[in-house]
Amino acid sequence: MDLDTLLDQAQALPAPAIPARHGQEIKRARRISARLGKVLLRNSDPTEAEWTMLGRALLRGDAEMDDLVSWMASGGLGEGRALFDQALEHGIDSLADAPAPLRAFFARYDVPPPWLDMAEVEHGAQIARMQGNMGSYILRDGALMGGYQAPGFNKVLVMTGALSKGPSKRLAETSQWWLNCTDTGGMTRFGAGFKSTLRVRLIHALVRRHVATTADWDVAQDGIPLNQLDMAATQLAFGPVYLVGARTLGIVLTKRDGAALMHLMRYAGYLMGIEEALLPTSEKQGQRMIYHMLLSVVGRPDAEGHTLALSLANEPLDRPYPNFARVRAWATREAHLSVNVFFLGLPGMENLGLPRRYIPWFPLAAMPFNFVRSIASRFARERFARSGRRAQQAWVRSLTGTRQKIGGAAAKIVEAV
């Protein structure tokens, strides 16, 4: 089977039909997502039209990048990727005779969308840098760990070697992408975030193609691998989920701060190939949308989710600490587990087969410090942004002992495609 066959199967499903995994465990999902539901208060459930739209999004991949990868494969994937990399790094005009598919792709993304406000993007990036390593706890222990409750997405991770690669490398790669996007000038045309995002998008398309050729994928059950809904839910972790997490940890953020970070991640999602209908334009809309997506993607406990969650929980035990390694490894693991229970609650911990931890001691201890620090940062924004970025870079290095190259390890997964 190949990706074109899967897409044909998706199109052949009757118009009202949506994959069976959509909302398959909605009662469980409501229980696990109860904390977010309380934040949203009333009128948070999706309308019938919204629910159907999300279900149908499971049947769509990334047509632009999928078509570009098909063109690459038709003439030699290695050569096509080399041309893509050159156009990405130096511009499409650096190619003497750029192929039409490549020129058409970059003609769209070399020009910013009309809604983009680069000043807002830079504001959002500064906000992310100012938070230092608190951001890593939110994204690692709330968003990433919570994402393992989506069995449909876990299948893709397992099929593409996430278990054999280990959590440290995947975590470091994702974190470095986040650092690239939130660097000063990172989302300009030749910025590190812009280029990293398009490279990750290419890897997604290669993985989509790889899974279609190596697995008996059931479109009627799971939709398309790395579909629009799964990509959008992942992307929203860096916007509304991050902001909710930051505020619950005591970090003071204004509405303008939240709007700026949302704008930054909307542009990142646009570059990632996510349809604009799935990219919220405000923080409140993003909170509501991620709640709807959780109702769709959260499933019953599965072996893959348990294995991935336990692997991430035990990741601190494998970090290359320079001294007092055993004590620091144990303390770091316990700190992360306390953040897990703070964000996921006991139902989420049980759903993932994680060790029971009842008291979120690390978040409770961090709240006063975060509050005071975030107030102080208002009077020296750039100073706090610089110190916060140094801490974030050190944290990424601590995961594997080295700085990660985006796509380096992940790209090996699909070398055979």
Residue pairs with C-beta under 8 A, 6 or more apart in sequence:
1 212
1 213
1 216
1 217
2 209
2 212
2 213
3 61
3 66
3 70
3 208
3 209
3 212
3 213
4 70
5 212
6 212
6 217
6 219
6 224
6 225
7 61
7 66
7 224
9 219
9 220
10 59
10 60
10 219
10 223
10 224
11 59
13 59
13 219
13 220
16 52
17 220
18 52
18 55
18 56
18 58
18 59
19 55
19 58
19 59
19 219
19 220
19 221
19 222
19 223
20 220
20 221
21 58
21 151
21 152
21 221
21 222
21 223
21 297
21 299
22 54
22 55
22 58
22 223
22 296
23 29
23 51
23 55
23 295
23 296
24 299
24 300
25 298
25 299
25 300
26 295
28 298
28 299
28 300
28 351
29 294
29 295
29 296
29 297
29 298
30 37
30 295
31 347
32 149
32 294
32 298
32 344
32 345
32 347
32 348
32 351
33 291
33 294
33 295
33 298
34 345
34 347
35 343
35 345
36 244
36 287
36 290
36 291
36 294
37 44
37 291
39 244
39 287
40 287
40 288
40 291
44 288
44 291
45 292
46 54
46 292
46 295
50 292
51 292
51 296
53 277
54 229
54 292
54 293
54 296
55 296
57 227
57 228
57 229
57 232
57 275
57 278
58 152
58 222
58 223
58 224
58 227
58 228
58 229
58 230
58 296
59 219
59 223
59 224
59 227
60 224
60 227
60 228
60 275
61 205
61 208
61 224
61 225
61 226
61 227
61 228
62 201
62 204
62 205
62 208
62 226
62 228
62 231
62 273
64 105
64 108
64 273
65 105
65 201
65 202
65 204
65 205
65 273
66 205
66 208
66 209
67 101
68 84
68 101
68 102
68 105
68 202
68 205
69 77
69 80
69 202
69 205
69 206
69 209
70 209
71 80
71 99
71 101
71 102
72 79
72 80
72 81
72 84
73 80
73 209
73 417
77 417
81 202
83 95
83 98
83 99
83 102
84 102
84 202
86 94
86 95
87 94
87 95
87 98
87 102
87 106
88 106
88 195
88 198
88 199
89 190
89 195
91 106
91 110
91 190
92 98
92 102
92 103
92 106
92 107
92 110
95 102
109 198
109 271
110 189
112 118
113 267
113 270
116 267
117 263
118 187
118 188
120 259
120 260
120 263
120 264
121 187
121 260
121 263
121 264
121 267
122 184
122 185
123 256
123 257
123 260
124 182
124 257
124 260
124 261
124 262
124 263
124 264
124 265
125 181
125 182
125 183
125 184
125 186
125 187
125 264
126 184
126 381
126 382
126 385
127 253
127 257
127 260
127 261
128 135
128 178
128 182
128 242
128 261
128 264
129 182
129 183
129 385
129 386
129 388
129 389
129 392
130 374
130 377
130 381
130 384
130 385
130 388
131 246
131 251
131 374
131 388
132 384
132 387
132 388
132 391
132 392
133 388
133 391
133 392
133 395
134 246
134 249
134 251
134 366
134 370
135 178
135 242
135 246
135 392
136 175
136 392
136 395
137 249
137 336
137 339
137 362
138 241
138 242
138 245
138 246
138 249
138 343
139 174
139 175
139 178
139 237
139 238
139 242
140 171
140 312
140 336
140 339
141 336
141 339
141 340
141 342
141 343
142 237
142 241
142 245
142 339
142 340
142 343
142 344
143 237
143 238
143 241
143 242
143 245
144 171
144 174
144 237
144 312
145 309
145 312
145 313
145 340
145 343
145 344
145 352
145 354
146 343
146 344
146 348
147 153
147 233
147 234
147 237
148 154
148 305
148 308
148 309
148 312
148 352
149 297
149 298
149 299
149 305
149 348
149 351
149 352
150 230
150 233
150 297
150 298
150 299
150 305
151 299
151 300
151 302
151 304
151 305
152 222
152 223
152 230
152 297
152 299
153 230
153 234
153 297
154 302
154 304
154 305
154 308
155 222
155 304
156 207
156 211
156 225
156 226
156 230
157 163
157 304
157 308
158 304
158 307
158 308
159 211
159 214
159 215
160 207
160 210
160 211
160 413
160 414
161 413
162 170
162 308
163 307
163 308
163 311
165 409
165 413
166 311
166 315
166 318
167 308
167 311
167 312
167 315
168 315
168 318
168 319
168 399
168 400
169 399
169 400
169 404
169 409
170 409
170 410
171 312
171 315
171 399
172 396
172 399
172 400
172 404
173 404
173 406
173 407
173 408
173 409
173 410
175 392
175 395
175 396
175 399
175 404
176 196
176 396
176 403
176 404
176 405
176 406
177 193
177 196
177 197
177 200
177 406
178 238
179 389
179 392
179 393
179 396
180 186
180 191
180 192
180 193
180 195
180 196
180 406
181 187
181 193
181 196
181 197
181 264
181 265
181 268
182 193
182 264
183 191
183 192
183 193
183 389
185 191
186 192
186 193
186 194
187 193
187 194
187 264
187 267
187 268
188 194
193 268
194 271
196 406
196 407
197 268
197 271
197 272
198 271
199 406
199 407
200 272
200 406
200 407
200 410
201 271
201 272
201 273
202 407
203 407
203 410
203 411
203 413
203 414
204 226
204 231
204 272
204 273
206 411
206 413
206 414
206 417
207 225
207 226
207 413
207 414
208 224
208 225
208 226
209 414
209 417
210 413
210 414
210 416
210 417
211 217
211 225
211 226
212 225
213 417
217 225
223 229
228 274
228 275
228 278
229 278
229 293
229 296
229 297
230 297
231 272
231 273
231 274
232 269
232 274
232 275
232 278
232 279
232 289
232 293
233 290
233 293
233 294
233 297
235 265
235 268
235 269
235 272
235 274
235 279
236 265
236 280
236 286
236 289
236 290
236 293
237 290
238 265
238 268
239 261
239 262
239 265
239 266
239 280
239 283
239 286
240 262
240 280
240 283
240 286
240 287
240 289
240 290
241 290
242 261
243 253
243 258
243 261
243 262
243 283
244 287
245 343
246 253
247 253
248 342
248 363
249 363
249 366
249 367
249 370
250 366
250 367
250 368
250 369
250 370
250 371
250 374
251 370
251 371
251 374
252 371
252 374
252 375
253 374
255 283
258 283
259 282
259 283
262 280
262 281
262 282
262 283
262 286
266 279
266 280
266 281
269 278
269 279
270 276
270 279
278 289
280 286
280 288
280 289
298 351
301 351
301 352
301 353
305 351
305 352
305 353
306 352
306 353
309 352
309 353
309 354
310 352
310 353
310 354
313 333
313 336
313 337
313 340
313 354
313 355
314 333
315 399
316 329
316 332
316 333
316 336
317 329
317 330
317 333
318 329
319 329
319 332
319 398
319 399
320 398
320 400
320 401
321 328
321 329
321 398
334 357
334 362
335 362
336 362
337 354
337 355
337 357
338 357
338 359
338 360
338 361
338 362
338 363
339 360
339 362
339 363
340 348
340 349
340 354
340 357
341 349
341 357
341 358
341 359
341 360
342 360
342 362
342 363
344 352
346 356
346 358
349 355
349 356
349 357
350 356
373 384
376 384
377 384
393 403
396 403
396 404
397 403
